[in-house]
Amino acid sequence: MVLGAGEISFVREADRWTVGEVSNQSTGYCPDVTSWSAVAHALDDVELGRPSGFTHEMVFRRCPDCQEHNIVREGDFVCVFCGGDLPETWNVDPAV
């Protein structure tokens, strides 16, 4: 089971590496913004300094009408493919 996915960049601070930026931008897994806790836990386990949350959050939804994956922009929960309404809660995982 994938608990988190996205992009991460590292910066050198003093004598150690830390996380500069981290996002949940993964169009393969489309993780919810709530996946931050799993990402934070993984970074803490390897003792990497990190931000307090995603520096770039992506909101993903699957359209119940056409089944396409969408990135919600500016709080507009409308499918860019068919114009259908997107749910307020994360629904990308087919098991949900």
Jmol script that loads the backbone (N, CA, C; Angstrom):
load data "model"
ATOM      1  N   MET A   1       0.844  -1.182   0.000  1.00  0.00           N
ATOM      2  CA  MET A   1       0.000   0.000   0.000  1.00  0.00           C
ATOM      3  C   MET A   1       0.889   1.245   0.000  1.00  0.00           C
ATOM      4  N   VAL A   2       0.578   2.171  -0.870  1.00  0.00           N
ATOM      5  CA  VAL A   2       1.315   3.429  -0.946  1.00  0.00           C
ATOM      6  C   VAL A   2       0.674   4.418   0.016  1.00  0.00           C
ATOM      7  N   LEU A   3       1.476   4.948   0.939  1.00  0.00           N
ATOM      8  CA  LEU A   3       0.956   5.891   1.935  1.00  0.00           C
ATOM      9  C   LEU A   3       1.153   7.340   1.526  1.00  0.00           C
ATOM     10  N   GLY A   4       2.110   7.588   0.639  1.00  0.00           N
ATOM     11  CA  GLY A   4       2.373   8.940   0.181  1.00  0.00           C
ATOM     12  C   GLY A   4       3.208   8.894  -1.084  1.00  0.00           C
ATOM     13  N   ALA A   5       3.082   9.916  -1.910  1.00  0.00           N
ATOM     14  CA  ALA A   5       3.858  10.016  -3.142  1.00  0.00           C
ATOM     15  C   ALA A   5       3.893  11.482  -3.534  1.00  0.00           C
ATOM     16  N   GLY A   6       4.898  11.847  -4.291  1.00  0.00           N
ATOM     17  CA  GLY A   6       4.990  13.219  -4.749  1.00  0.00           C
ATOM     18  C   GLY A   6       6.398  13.590  -5.137  1.00  0.00           C
ATOM     19  N   GLU A   7       6.719  14.847  -5.000  1.00  0.00           N
ATOM     20  CA  GLU A   7       8.028  15.367  -5.355  1.00  0.00           C
ATOM     21  C   GLU A   7       8.683  15.983  -4.130  1.00  0.00           C
ATOM     22  N   ILE A   8      10.013  15.879  -4.091  1.00  0.00           N
ATOM     23  CA  ILE A   8      10.745  16.406  -2.943  1.00  0.00           C
ATOM     24  C   ILE A   8      12.082  16.973  -3.427  1.00  0.00           C
ATOM     25  N   SER A   9      12.506  18.051  -2.810  1.00  0.00           N
ATOM     26  CA  SER A   9      13.835  18.597  -3.095  1.00  0.00           C
ATOM     27  C   SER A   9      14.562  18.772  -1.770  1.00  0.00           C
ATOM     28  N   PHE A  10      15.870  18.683  -1.838  1.00  0.00           N
ATOM     29  CA  PHE A  10      16.701  18.766  -0.644  1.00  0.00           C
ATOM     30  C   PHE A  10      17.632  19.963  -0.742  1.00  0.00           C
ATOM     31  N   VAL A  11      17.957  20.531   0.405  1.00  0.00           N
ATOM     32  CA  VAL A  11      18.916  21.628   0.474  1.00  0.00           C
ATOM     33  C   VAL A  11      19.941  21.304   1.548  1.00  0.00           C
ATOM     34  N   ARG A  12      21.126  21.824   1.351  1.00  0.00           N
ATOM     35  CA  ARG A  12      22.196  21.626   2.330  1.00  0.00           C
ATOM     36  C   ARG A  12      22.155  22.788   3.306  1.00  0.00           C
ATOM     37  N   GLU A  13      21.989  22.495   4.591  1.00  0.00           N
ATOM     38  CA  GLU A  13      21.996  23.512   5.641  1.00  0.00           C
ATOM     39  C   GLU A  13      23.080  23.149   6.639  1.00  0.00           C
ATOM     40  N   ALA A  14      24.030  24.027   6.772  1.00  0.00           N
ATOM     41  CA  ALA A  14      25.180  23.797   7.660  1.00  0.00           C
ATOM     42  C   ALA A  14      25.849  22.488   7.256  1.00  0.00           C
ATOM     43  N   ASP A  15      25.802  21.502   8.124  1.00  0.00           N
ATOM     44  CA  ASP A  15      26.508  20.254   7.826  1.00  0.00           C
ATOM     45  C   ASP A  15      25.562  19.080   7.566  1.00  0.00           C
ATOM     46  N   ARG A  16      24.292  19.383   7.197  1.00  0.00           N
ATOM     47  CA  ARG A  16      23.339  18.292   6.961  1.00  0.00           C
ATOM     48  C   ARG A  16      22.348  18.639   5.859  1.00  0.00           C
ATOM     49  N   TRP A  17      21.694  17.619   5.334  1.00  0.00           N
ATOM     50  CA  TRP A  17      20.666  17.794   4.325  1.00  0.00           C
ATOM     51  C   TRP A  17      19.308  17.951   4.996  1.00  0.00           C
ATOM     52  N   THR A  18      18.486  18.812   4.442  1.00  0.00           N
ATOM     53  CA  THR A  18      17.109  18.972   4.910  1.00  0.00           C
ATOM     54  C   THR A  18      16.182  19.006   3.685  1.00  0.00           C
ATOM     55  N   VAL A  19      14.907  18.896   3.938  1.00  0.00           N
ATOM     56  CA  VAL A  19      13.925  18.971   2.862  1.00  0.00           C
ATOM     57  C   VAL A  19      13.632  20.437   2.585  1.00  0.00           C
ATOM     58  N   GLY A  20      13.832  20.851   1.339  1.00  0.00           N
ATOM     59  CA  GLY A  20      13.533  22.222   0.961  1.00  0.00           C
ATOM     60  C   GLY A  20      12.077  22.390   0.582  1.00  0.00           C
ATOM     61  N   GLU A  21      11.608  21.532  -0.305  1.00  0.00           N
ATOM     62  CA  GLU A  21      10.219  21.561  -0.749  1.00  0.00           C
ATOM     63  C   GLU A  21       9.715  20.134  -0.871  1.00  0.00           C
ATOM     64  N   VAL A  22       8.424  19.963  -0.640  1.00  0.00           N
ATOM     65  CA  VAL A  22       7.804  18.643  -0.769  1.00  0.00           C
ATOM     66  C   VAL A  22       6.344  18.832  -1.162  1.00  0.00           C
ATOM     67  N   SER A  23       5.906  17.996  -2.106  1.00  0.00           N
ATOM     68  CA  SER A  23       4.512  18.084  -2.567  1.00  0.00           C
ATOM     69  C   SER A  23       3.905  16.684  -2.640  1.00  0.00           C
ATOM     70  N   ASN A  24       2.613  16.649  -2.823  1.00  0.00           N
ATOM     71  CA  ASN A  24       1.923  15.388  -3.073  1.00  0.00           C
ATOM     72  C   ASN A  24       1.585  15.270  -4.562  1.00  0.00           C
ATOM     73  N   GLN A  25       2.352  15.956  -5.403  1.00  0.00           N
ATOM     74  CA  GLN A  25       2.092  15.947  -6.844  1.00  0.00           C
ATOM     75  C   GLN A  25       2.589  14.644  -7.453  1.00  0.00           C
ATOM     76  N   SER A  26       1.684  13.705  -7.561  1.00  0.00           N
ATOM     77  CA  SER A  26       1.940  12.417  -8.194  1.00  0.00           C
ATOM     78  C   SER A  26       0.697  12.057  -8.979  1.00  0.00           C
ATOM     79  N   THR A  27       0.756  12.222 -10.294  1.00  0.00           N
ATOM     80  CA  THR A  27      -0.418  11.932 -11.094  1.00  0.00           C
ATOM     81  C   THR A  27      -0.625  10.435 -11.291  1.00  0.00           C
ATOM     82  N   GLY A  28       0.306   9.625 -10.807  1.00  0.00           N
ATOM     83  CA  GLY A  28       0.124   8.179 -10.833  1.00  0.00           C
ATOM     84  C   GLY A  28      -0.688   7.702  -9.646  1.00  0.00           C
ATOM     85  N   TYR A  29      -0.344   8.191  -8.454  1.00  0.00           N
ATOM     86  CA  TYR A  29      -1.037   7.774  -7.231  1.00  0.00           C
ATOM     87  C   TYR A  29      -2.106   8.758  -6.786  1.00  0.00           C
ATOM     88  N   CYS A  30      -1.972  10.029  -7.142  1.00  0.00           N
ATOM     89  CA  CYS A  30      -2.944  11.069  -6.779  1.00  0.00           C
ATOM     90  C   CYS A  30      -3.260  11.060  -5.279  1.00  0.00           C
ATOM     91  N   PRO A  31      -2.233  11.153  -4.420  1.00  0.00           N
ATOM     92  CA  PRO A  31      -2.488  11.074  -2.979  1.00  0.00           C
ATOM     93  C   PRO A  31      -3.233  12.294  -2.445  1.00  0.00           C
ATOM     94  N   ASP A  32      -4.025  12.058  -1.425  1.00  0.00           N
ATOM     95  CA  ASP A  32      -4.760  13.135  -0.781  1.00  0.00           C
ATOM     96  C   ASP A  32      -3.794  13.993   0.045  1.00  0.00           C
ATOM     97  N   VAL A  33      -4.191  15.212   0.345  1.00  0.00           N
ATOM     98  CA  VAL A  33      -3.349  16.092   1.163  1.00  0.00           C
ATOM     99  C   VAL A  33      -3.182  15.534   2.581  1.00  0.00           C
ATOM    100  N   THR A  34      -4.077  14.651   2.990  1.00  0.00           N
ATOM    101  CA  THR A  34      -3.956  14.036   4.317  1.00  0.00           C
ATOM    102  C   THR A  34      -2.807  13.037   4.392  1.00  0.00           C
ATOM    103  N   SER A  35      -2.168  12.757   3.259  1.00  0.00           N
ATOM    104  CA  SER A  35      -1.015  11.845   3.275  1.00  0.00           C
ATOM    105  C   SER A  35       0.218  12.490   3.910  1.00  0.00           C
ATOM    106  N   TRP A  36       0.127  13.782   4.247  1.00  0.00           N
ATOM    107  CA  TRP A  36       1.279  14.470   4.850  1.00  0.00           C
ATOM    108  C   TRP A  36       1.793  13.740   6.086  1.00  0.00           C
ATOM    109  N   SER A  37       0.924  13.222   6.916  1.00  0.00           N
ATOM    110  CA  SER A  37       1.383  12.580   8.157  1.00  0.00           C
ATOM    111  C   SER A  37       2.296  11.400   7.857  1.00  0.00           C
ATOM    112  N   ALA A  38       2.011  10.621   6.819  1.00  0.00           N
ATOM    113  CA  ALA A  38       2.875   9.495   6.447  1.00  0.00           C
ATOM    114  C   ALA A  38       4.217   9.999   5.921  1.00  0.00           C
ATOM    115  N   VAL A  39       4.190  11.060   5.130  1.00  0.00           N
ATOM    116  CA  VAL A  39       5.423  11.641   4.596  1.00  0.00           C
ATOM    117  C   VAL A  39       6.270  12.196   5.735  1.00  0.00           C
ATOM    118  N   ALA A  40       5.649  12.939   6.639  1.00  0.00           N
ATOM    119  CA  ALA A  40       6.366  13.516   7.782  1.00  0.00           C
ATOM    120  C   ALA A  40       6.996  12.417   8.635  1.00  0.00           C
ATOM    121  N   HIS A  41       6.252  11.352   8.867  1.00  0.00           N
ATOM    122  CA  HIS A  41       6.763  10.235   9.665  1.00  0.00           C
ATOM    123  C   HIS A  41       7.991   9.605   9.003  1.00  0.00           C
ATOM    124  N   ALA A  42       7.934   9.406   7.685  1.00  0.00           N
ATOM    125  CA  ALA A  42       9.072   8.822   6.964  1.00  0.00           C
ATOM    126  C   ALA A  42      10.297   9.730   7.041  1.00  0.00           C
ATOM    127  N   LEU A  43      10.089  11.042   6.893  1.00  0.00           N
ATOM    128  CA  LEU A  43      11.214  11.977   6.970  1.00  0.00           C
ATOM    129  C   LEU A  43      11.776  12.052   8.384  1.00  0.00           C
ATOM    130  N   ASP A  44      10.911  12.011   9.377  1.00  0.00           N
ATOM    131  CA  ASP A  44      11.371  12.017  10.767  1.00  0.00           C
ATOM    132  C   ASP A  44      12.161  10.748  11.092  1.00  0.00           C
ATOM    133  N   ASP A  45      11.740   9.611  10.530  1.00  0.00           N
ATOM    134  CA  ASP A  45      12.439   8.343  10.767  1.00  0.00           C
ATOM    135  C   ASP A  45      13.886   8.391  10.311  1.00  0.00           C
ATOM    136  N   VAL A  46      14.168   9.138   9.242  1.00  0.00           N
ATOM    137  CA  VAL A  46      15.544   9.245   8.752  1.00  0.00           C
ATOM    138  C   VAL A  46      16.201  10.554   9.200  1.00  0.00           C
ATOM    139  N   GLU A  47      15.537  11.232  10.135  1.00  0.00           N
ATOM    140  CA  GLU A  47      16.060  12.436  10.779  1.00  0.00           C
ATOM    141  C   GLU A  47      16.423  13.548   9.801  1.00  0.00           C
ATOM    142  N   LEU A  48      15.531  13.757   8.827  1.00  0.00           N
ATOM    143  CA  LEU A  48      15.703  14.876   7.900  1.00  0.00           C
ATOM    144  C   LEU A  48      14.860  16.049   8.371  1.00  0.00           C
ATOM    145  N   GLY A  49      15.465  17.216   8.445  1.00  0.00           N
ATOM    146  CA  GLY A  49      14.684  18.409   8.734  1.00  0.00           C
ATOM    147  C   GLY A  49      13.649  18.595   7.634  1.00  0.00           C
ATOM    148  N   ARG A  50      12.473  19.084   7.992  1.00  0.00           N
ATOM    149  CA  ARG A  50      11.392  19.172   7.018  1.00  0.00           C
ATOM    150  C   ARG A  50      10.477  20.342   7.333  1.00  0.00           C
ATOM    151  N   PRO A  51       9.673  20.762   6.348  1.00  0.00           N
ATOM    152  CA  PRO A  51       8.652  21.775   6.627  1.00  0.00           C
ATOM    153  C   PRO A  51       7.524  21.170   7.452  1.00  0.00           C
ATOM    154  N   SER A  52       6.605  22.000   7.889  1.00  0.00           N
ATOM    155  CA  SER A  52       5.503  21.530   8.738  1.00  0.00           C
ATOM    156  C   SER A  52       4.353  20.933   7.937  1.00  0.00           C
ATOM    157  N   GLY A  53       4.431  21.007   6.632  1.00  0.00           N
ATOM    158  CA  GLY A  53       3.399  20.451   5.768  1.00  0.00           C
ATOM    159  C   GLY A  53       3.877  20.504   4.329  1.00  0.00           C
ATOM    160  N   PHE A  54       3.042  20.050   3.416  1.00  0.00           N
ATOM    161  CA  PHE A  54       3.407  20.140   2.001  1.00  0.00           C
ATOM    162  C   PHE A  54       3.642  21.598   1.645  1.00  0.00           C
ATOM    163  N   THR A  55       4.720  21.868   0.929  1.00  0.00           N
ATOM    164  CA  THR A  55       4.966  23.231   0.466  1.00  0.00           C
ATOM    165  C   THR A  55       4.144  23.525  -0.790  1.00  0.00           C
ATOM    166  N   HIS A  56       3.704  22.474  -1.473  1.00  0.00           N
ATOM    167  CA  HIS A  56       2.817  22.592  -2.636  1.00  0.00           C
ATOM    168  C   HIS A  56       1.795  21.467  -2.532  1.00  0.00           C
ATOM    169  N   GLU A  57       0.544  21.822  -2.243  1.00  0.00           N
ATOM    170  CA  GLU A  57      -0.525  20.822  -2.107  1.00  0.00           C
ATOM    171  C   GLU A  57      -1.320  20.711  -3.408  1.00  0.00           C
ATOM    172  N   MET A  58      -1.579  19.482  -3.808  1.00  0.00           N
ATOM    173  CA  MET A  58      -2.426  19.203  -4.961  1.00  0.00           C
ATOM    174  C   MET A  58      -3.685  18.503  -4.453  1.00  0.00           C
ATOM    175  N   VAL A  59      -4.845  18.927  -4.947  1.00  0.00           N
ATOM    176  CA  VAL A  59      -6.113  18.298  -4.578  1.00  0.00           C
ATOM    177  C   VAL A  59      -6.577  17.481  -5.784  1.00  0.00           C
ATOM    178  N   PHE A  60      -6.624  16.156  -5.595  1.00  0.00           N
ATOM    179  CA  PHE A  60      -7.020  15.242  -6.667  1.00  0.00           C
ATOM    180  C   PHE A  60      -8.419  14.698  -6.408  1.00  0.00           C
ATOM    181  N   ARG A  61      -9.196  14.535  -7.477  1.00  0.00           N
ATOM    182  CA  ARG A  61     -10.503  13.890  -7.407  1.00  0.00           C
ATOM    183  C   ARG A  61     -10.735  13.100  -8.690  1.00  0.00           C
ATOM    184  N   ARG A  62     -11.442  11.979  -8.552  1.00  0.00           N
ATOM    185  CA  ARG A  62     -11.882  11.199  -9.702  1.00  0.00           C
ATOM    186  C   ARG A  62     -13.328  11.585  -9.987  1.00  0.00           C
ATOM    187  N   CYS A  63     -13.624  11.859 -11.240  1.00  0.00           N
ATOM    188  CA  CYS A  63     -14.980  12.247 -11.612  1.00  0.00           C
ATOM    189  C   CYS A  63     -15.900  11.028 -11.549  1.00  0.00           C
ATOM    190  N   PRO A  64     -16.999  11.108 -10.790  1.00  0.00           N
ATOM    191  CA  PRO A  64     -17.919   9.980 -10.720  1.00  0.00           C
ATOM    192  C   PRO A  64     -18.646   9.731 -12.049  1.00  0.00           C
ATOM    193  N   ASP A  65     -18.715  10.742 -12.912  1.00  0.00           N
ATOM    194  CA  ASP A  65     -19.415  10.587 -14.187  1.00  0.00           C
ATOM    195  C   ASP A  65     -18.535   9.935 -15.256  1.00  0.00           C
ATOM    196  N   CYS A  66     -17.365  10.510 -15.521  1.00  0.00           N
ATOM    197  CA  CYS A  66     -16.507  10.003 -16.607  1.00  0.00           C
ATOM    198  C   CYS A  66     -15.302   9.206 -16.107  1.00  0.00           C
ATOM    199  N   GLN A  67     -15.085   9.177 -14.790  1.00  0.00           N
ATOM    200  CA  GLN A  67     -14.006   8.415 -14.150  1.00  0.00           C
ATOM    201  C   GLN A  67     -12.605   8.982 -14.394  1.00  0.00           C
ATOM    202  N   GLU A  68     -12.492  10.169 -14.978  1.00  0.00           N
ATOM    203  CA  GLU A  68     -11.184  10.792 -15.200  1.00  0.00           C
ATOM    204  C   GLU A  68     -10.650  11.382 -13.902  1.00  0.00           C
ATOM    205  N   HIS A  69      -9.321  11.417 -13.788  1.00  0.00           N
ATOM    206  CA  HIS A  69      -8.664  12.042 -12.641  1.00  0.00           C
ATOM    207  C   HIS A  69      -8.499  13.528 -12.908  1.00  0.00           C
ATOM    208  N   ASN A  70      -8.773  14.336 -11.896  1.00  0.00           N
ATOM    209  CA  ASN A  70      -8.714  15.791 -12.005  1.00  0.00           C
ATOM    210  C   ASN A  70      -7.821  16.368 -10.922  1.00  0.00           C
ATOM    211  N   ILE A  71      -7.194  17.481 -11.232  1.00  0.00           N
ATOM    212  CA  ILE A  71      -6.552  18.320 -10.221  1.00  0.00           C
ATOM    213  C   ILE A  71      -7.511  19.483  -9.992  1.00  0.00           C
ATOM    214  N   VAL A  72      -7.952  19.636  -8.760  1.00  0.00           N
ATOM    215  CA  VAL A  72      -8.884  20.713  -8.424  1.00  0.00           C
ATOM    216  C   VAL A  72      -8.079  21.997  -8.280  1.00  0.00           C
ATOM    217  N   ARG A  73      -8.466  23.006  -9.029  1.00  0.00           N
ATOM    218  CA  ARG A  73      -7.762  24.288  -8.983  1.00  0.00           C
ATOM    219  C   ARG A  73      -8.707  25.360  -8.432  1.00  0.00           C
ATOM    220  N   GLU A  74      -8.164  26.143  -7.525  1.00  0.00           N
ATOM    221  CA  GLU A  74      -8.885  27.279  -6.952  1.00  0.00           C
ATOM    222  C   GLU A  74     -10.244  26.899  -6.379  1.00  0.00           C
ATOM    223  N   GLY A  75     -10.326  25.703  -5.802  1.00  0.00           N
ATOM    224  CA  GLY A  75     -11.552  25.271  -5.145  1.00  0.00           C
ATOM    225  C   GLY A  75     -12.711  24.994  -6.088  1.00  0.00           C
ATOM    226  N   ASP A  76     -12.434  24.855  -7.380  1.00  0.00           N
ATOM    227  CA  ASP A  76     -13.478  24.614  -8.375  1.00  0.00           C
ATOM    228  C   ASP A  76     -13.620  23.101  -8.593  1.00  0.00           C
ATOM    229  N   PHE A  77     -14.580  22.496  -7.903  1.00  0.00           N
ATOM    230  CA  PHE A  77     -14.775  21.047  -7.936  1.00  0.00           C
ATOM    231  C   PHE A  77     -15.663  20.645  -9.115  1.00  0.00           C
ATOM    232  N   VAL A  78     -15.177  20.940 -10.335  1.00  0.00           N
ATOM    233  CA  VAL A  78     -15.870  20.599 -11.567  1.00  0.00           C
ATOM    234  C   VAL A  78     -14.883  19.862 -12.469  1.00  0.00           C
ATOM    235  N   CYS A  79     -15.325  18.761 -13.062  1.00  0.00           N
ATOM    236  CA  CYS A  79     -14.476  17.963 -13.936  1.00  0.00           C
ATOM    237  C   CYS A  79     -14.111  18.755 -15.181  1.00  0.00           C
ATOM    238  N   VAL A  80     -12.819  18.807 -15.482  1.00  0.00           N
ATOM    239  CA  VAL A  80     -12.373  19.532 -16.675  1.00  0.00           C
ATOM    240  C   VAL A  80     -12.649  18.736 -17.946  1.00  0.00           C
ATOM    241  N   PHE A  81     -12.978  17.460 -17.825  1.00  0.00           N
ATOM    242  CA  PHE A  81     -13.215  16.621 -18.991  1.00  0.00           C
ATOM    243  C   PHE A  81     -14.684  16.601 -19.418  1.00  0.00           C
ATOM    244  N   CYS A  82     -15.599  16.497 -18.442  1.00  0.00           N
ATOM    245  CA  CYS A  82     -17.023  16.368 -18.802  1.00  0.00           C
ATOM    246  C   CYS A  82     -17.922  17.421 -18.158  1.00  0.00           C
ATOM    247  N   GLY A  83     -17.370  18.227 -17.250  1.00  0.00           N
ATOM    248  CA  GLY A  83     -18.160  19.264 -16.593  1.00  0.00           C
ATOM    249  C   GLY A  83     -18.961  18.790 -15.402  1.00  0.00           C
ATOM    250  N   GLY A  84     -18.830  17.496 -15.067  1.00  0.00           N
ATOM    251  CA  GLY A  84     -19.557  16.956 -13.919  1.00  0.00           C
ATOM    252  C   GLY A  84     -19.024  17.486 -12.600  1.00  0.00           C
ATOM    253  N   ASP A  85     -19.838  17.385 -11.568  1.00  0.00           N
ATOM    254  CA  ASP A  85     -19.426  17.811 -10.234  1.00  0.00           C
ATOM    255  C   ASP A  85     -18.465  16.795  -9.640  1.00  0.00           C
ATOM    256  N   LEU A  86     -17.424  17.296  -8.983  1.00  0.00           N
ATOM    257  CA  LEU A  86     -16.462  16.449  -8.285  1.00  0.00           C
ATOM    258  C   LEU A  86     -16.796  16.431  -6.800  1.00  0.00           C
ATOM    259  N   PRO A  87     -16.572  15.301  -6.141  1.00  0.00           N
ATOM    260  CA  PRO A  87     -16.879  15.228  -4.708  1.00  0.00           C
ATOM    261  C   PRO A  87     -15.922  16.080  -3.889  1.00  0.00           C
ATOM    262  N   GLU A  88     -16.394  16.509  -2.737  1.00  0.00           N
ATOM    263  CA  GLU A  88     -15.570  17.302  -1.823  1.00  0.00           C
ATOM    264  C   GLU A  88     -14.486  16.448  -1.164  1.00  0.00           C
ATOM    265  N   THR A  89     -14.749  15.153  -0.995  1.00  0.00           N
ATOM    266  CA  THR A  89     -13.779  14.272  -0.335  1.00  0.00           C
ATOM    267  C   THR A  89     -13.004  13.469  -1.360  1.00  0.00           C
ATOM    268  N   TRP A  90     -11.780  13.092  -0.984  1.00  0.00           N
ATOM    269  CA  TRP A  90     -10.877  12.341  -1.853  1.00  0.00           C
ATOM    270  C   TRP A  90     -11.513  11.010  -2.231  1.00  0.00           C
ATOM    271  N   ASN A  91     -11.443  10.666  -3.503  1.00  0.00           N
ATOM    272  CA  ASN A  91     -12.073   9.438  -3.993  1.00  0.00           C
ATOM    273  C   ASN A  91     -11.287   8.759  -5.094  1.00  0.00           C
ATOM    274  N   VAL A  92      -9.993   8.985  -5.159  1.00  0.00           N
ATOM    275  CA  VAL A  92      -9.201   8.468  -6.278  1.00  0.00           C
ATOM    276  C   VAL A  92      -8.980   6.964  -6.173  1.00  0.00           C
ATOM    277  N   ASP A  93      -8.786   6.447  -4.983  1.00  0.00           N
ATOM    278  CA  ASP A  93      -8.544   5.018  -4.794  1.00  0.00           C
ATOM    279  C   ASP A  93      -9.815   4.254  -5.156  1.00  0.00           C
ATOM    280  N   PRO A  94      -9.727   3.311  -6.094  1.00  0.00           N
ATOM    281  CA  PRO A  94     -10.931   2.570  -6.489  1.00  0.00           C
ATOM    282  C   PRO A  94     -11.576   1.802  -5.327  1.00  0.00           C
ATOM    283  N   ALA A  95     -10.819   1.516  -4.283  1.00  0.00           N
ATOM    284  CA  ALA A  95     -11.365   0.788  -3.148  1.00  0.00           C
ATOM    285  C   ALA A  95     -12.251   1.674  -2.267  1.00  0.00           C
ATOM    286  N   VAL A  96     -12.163   3.005  -2.459  1.00  0.00           N
ATOM    287  CA  VAL A  96     -12.938   3.934  -1.630  1.00  0.00           C
ATOM    288  C   VAL A  96     -14.378   3.956  -2.081  1.00  0.00           C
TER     289      VAL A  96
END
end "model"
wireframe off; spacefill off
backbone 0.3
color backbone group
